[in-house]
């Protein structure tokens, strides 16, 4: 499974850019524009936080999936895909989080 599902989903999200907004939820989000997509990401982030606070793993996994999905929609809208984020995570891997953050704020 691994990151293959992310790439498959990214390909589907790209295809939805050409879909009829009346026939696709994602096409409808694209048609509404970035602000609507960002609002949805924010809503899903809040729902994920609430699910984590409640401590029940099943809702937390579902809400996290919703958050990841809508984040992928946001990335696709911006012309990016999961590989951009995965590459950044790979770049950071093995680096102290404190050192990485200090390098970002210094530059």
Order of alpha helices (4+ residues) and beta strands (2+ residues): alpha-alpha-alpha-alpha-alpha-alpha
